[in-house]
Amino acid sequence: MDSISVTDRSAIQLAQLQGFVAVARHGTISAAAEALFVSQPALTARIQGLERAVDAELFTRGRHGSRPTEAGRAFLAYAERALTAVERGREAVAEVASGSGGRLTIGAAPAVSTYVLPSMLHRFQAVHPGVQLSVRSGHSEEVLEMVLREEVEIGLMRPIQHAEIISSLLYEDELVLVVHRGHPFASTAQIRMDQMATEHLILFDRTSSYHELTSALFRQAGIAPRGYLEVDNIDAAKRMVEQRLGIALLPRTSVGAEIGTGRLFPVEVVDMAPIRRQIVVARRRDAGRLGPAAVAFLRTLDDLRPEGERSLRFLA
């Protein structure tokens, strides 16, 4: 066997490993062949081929059957491990094909990734626990670049027109005025816009579209609040309102918990047109078919929408 080449030694076949393990477990060629539904000569040929590949005799053959040699006993654990790995690989492929496994990478704007996406992913993972999830957060312009560079499969962001992107509306988020529990506005629950001129307005994240929406609202109404306090994220803005440092227009999806517990109070501005921002699901137009995990996620998102508004599946 000294003349066996390196190429021959590496040419180990799955059927050879299966045959080797079966003989080691059953003790005879005949019993192993019956278990594998192959003929004894075919199984013998597999064992001989494996012995040539590893350049060692793996069985001692006698009248009472076949017993692993010292080399065979040393090789057995690795052969079993290889067969287990192959089986797990097959299961992983099947999971990917069915959408119950694989990997899904999502890009999301901060307000989406913080306040909306967690509940979506909770529902998705309850049905698809084997999918490995990765979420990257950034402003919508950054999410757009992630989608264009194919760093994420899908992006959840505000609508941005781009020739290489297709998108579909996921939901609309409305800005709601919130105040602390002891604020005079909390007792009336309704105010006019000009009443906000006596208040400090808390603005968040100058680089986000929410900041521009809020600023534009006051410019167009010709109203200047008494003062401004700027912070860099929604959570900080909520804490500032709770600490009685001002009032804020915040996405309704971001303040549900605080309104529910009474830490913040929503106030209707009767003469203010609703301020809504759309959130879309976006992907590259030329990206081809989405992976099964992404398709399953889109189905989950679509199922959360009213029956007449379902339209995400065209993205798949």
N, C-alpha and C positions, 0 to 999 in steps of 0.2 A: 504494500500500500504506500510505500515511500514515493512512488511515482505520481501520486495524485496531485493535480495542479491546484493552485489557489482558487481558480475559477470553479473547478469541480467541487471543491470543499464548500464554497459559498452557495452552491445551487441546492439548497435544502427546500423541499417542497412541503406545503401544508399537509398534503395527504401522507407524506412520509412521517411527519411528526404525529399525526393522528394514529397512524398504524403502530408506531413505536410505543406510544402511551397505552394504546389498547392492548398490545401484547404484554407490556409490563403489568398491567392491571389484571388481565384475564389469565396470564400464565401459559397460554398455548396459542399457537398460530391459528388453530382451528376455531377456538372460542372467540378470539379477537376478530377473525374474518367474519364469523357469523354475526357478531355485534355490529360490524361496520357494513354488512351486506355486500361484501366483496368475496371473490374466490381466494382460496389459500395461496395459489401461485401468485396472484396479483399482490396479495399482502406481503408475501415473501420477497417479491421484487422491490416493493417499497422499502422494506427493512434493509435489504442489501444496498439499495441506492443511498439510503441515509448513512449506512456504515461507510460507504465510499466517500460521501460528502464530509463526514467528520473524521475520516481516516482512523477508525477504531471499530473493533468488534463490540457490539452493544448487548448481545445475548449469548449465553452458553446454552446450547441446544442439547437436550438429552431425552431419554425415553419418557420422562415424566413432564416434559414441557420445555419452556424457554425461560431462563432466569437471567435478569440483567447482570452483566459483568460489572466490574468496578467502574469502568468507563460509562457503562449504561446507567448505573445508579447515580453517577455524578451528573450525567446529562439529563436525567429524568425530570428534575425540578425545573430546569430551564425550558424543556419541551412543554411541560404543563403550563408554565408561565406564559410561554409564547401563544399557546392555544387559548388561554384565558384572555390575553390581550387582543387577539384576533376577534374573539367572540364579543368582547366589549366594544371593539371598533365597529363591528357589524351593528350592534345595538345603537351606537352613537350615530351611525349613518342613517339608520331607520328613524331615530328620533329627529334628526335634522330634516329628513324627507317629510315627516309628518308634522313638523312645526313644534314638536314637544321637546326638542333639544336644539343644540347649536348655539350660535352667538348672535346677539342683536345689539347694535350700537346706535344710540339715539342722541341727537343734539337738541337742546331745548333752551329757550329764553329763560332768564332767571325766575320770573313770576310763574312760568309754567313748571319748571323743574322743582320749584320749592312748594307750590301750593296745589297743583293740579296733577302732575305726573305721578306722585307717590300712590295715590288711590288707583290710578289707571294700572300701574305696574303691579299693585297688590292683587287686583282682579286678574290680570294676565298671568302672574306667576301661580295663582291658585289652580289654574288649568294647565299651565306649561312650566312646571317646577324645574325641568331640566335645562331650560334656556339660560345661558350665561348672559347677563345684562350689563351694559356699560352705558352710562349717561354722561355726556359732556355738556356743560352749561356755558352760555355766553349770550351776549346781546344778539338780537335777530340778525344783524349784519355779520356777526361772527359765525352764527349758526349757518347762514347762507354759504359762507366760505367753506365751512366743514362739509356741507353737502356737495358743493362744487368740486372739492378736492377728494371726495369720496372717503373722508375720514369717518363719516357716519352714514348709515343707510337711509335714515329719514330725519328730518328736522321739524321741530315744533316751534313756530315763530310767527311774528306778524307778517302780513303779506308784503313781499318785496318782488317787484317785477324783474324777471331775468329770463332771457331767451332760452337758457339751458335748464330751466327749472319748471316742473309741473307741480301744482299744489291743489289742495282742496280744503274748504273751510272745516275746521274742527269745532270751534265754539266762538261765541262772542263774550268778551268780558266788559263789564260796565264799571266806570269809576263811581264810587259812592263817597259822599262826604261823611267823615266820622269825627266824633268829638269824645272827650272823656266823660265819665259818668256824672260829674258834677257841673258840667258846662250848661249855661242857660239854654243853649240850643237843644239839649237833650230833653228838656221838659216840654218844649213846643213841638219838636219832631219835624217842623216845617219852617223854612225861612225863605227870604228872597236873596238874590245874589248880592244886592248892595249891602246887606247886613254883614257879609264877610269882610267888608272893608275895614271893620273895627278889629279884625283878628290877625294873629300871626299865622301865616300859612306855611306848613311844613311840606317841602318838596323833596323828592328823592331821586337819586341817580340821574344826574344831568345828561348822561349819554343815552338814556332810554327814551323811547317815544312817549312814555307816560309824562315825563317832565315837560316835553314840548306841548303835549295836549293840554296839560293844566295851565301852562303859561299862556298859550294862545287863547284859552277860554277867557282869562281875565283881561288880556289885551283887547279882544273883540268886544267885551262888555264895557270897556272903559273904566274898569275897577282896579284899584291898587290896594292890596291888603296892607295893614298897618306895618307889617314886617314879614320877612322870610327867614326860614331856617332850613338849610339844605343838608341832607344826609345822603349816604351813598347806597342805601338799600331799603326795601320795603319794611323789613323787620325793625330797622332802626327808626323809621318814620312812625310805626305803630307804637313803639316804646315812648317816643317823644310826645305823642298825643296822650298816652296814658299818664305821663308825668306832667300834663297840663301845660305843655310848652307851646301848644298851638293846635290847629285843626288841619286835616289833610283830606285830599281826594285820593282814594286808594282803590285798587282793583277789588271788586266784590269777592272774587275767589280767594283773596289774601286775608280777608278780615272775618270770614265766617265764624271761626273759632272764638275770636274775641267778642264778636257781637252776641254769640250764643251764650257766653259766660257773663255778659254785662260789663266787660272791661272797656268796650267801645260801644258807642251808640250811633246808629246811622241816622242821618238827617236829610230829609227831602228838600231840595232847592227847587221851589215851585216854578220859577221862571227860567230855569236852566235846561236847555235841551240835553237829553241823555248823551253822555260821552261814552262811546263804545269802541273797543278795539278788537279786531278780529285776530284769531289765532288759527293758523293753517298748518296742515301737514304737507311738507315739501320733500321732493326727491329729484335727483337728476333725470332729465328727460331721456337721456341716452344710456341710462344705467342698466338697461336690460331687466330681466325678471328679478324681482326681489326674492331673497331667501325665504324659505318656509317660515322661519321664526318671525321675520318682518311682516309677512302676509298674515300670520296668525295675530300679530299685534294690531294690525290695521283692522282686522275683523273685530277684535276686542273693543277698539275705539269706536268703530261703527255701531256696535251693539249697544253702546252707552248713549247713542243719539236717538232722538225721536224717530219713529218708523219712516215718516215722510222726508226726513232730512239725511238719510243715509246715502253717502256718496263717496266714501273713502276707497272703496274696493277697486275703483278704476286705476288707482295708483299702483296696484300690484301687477 
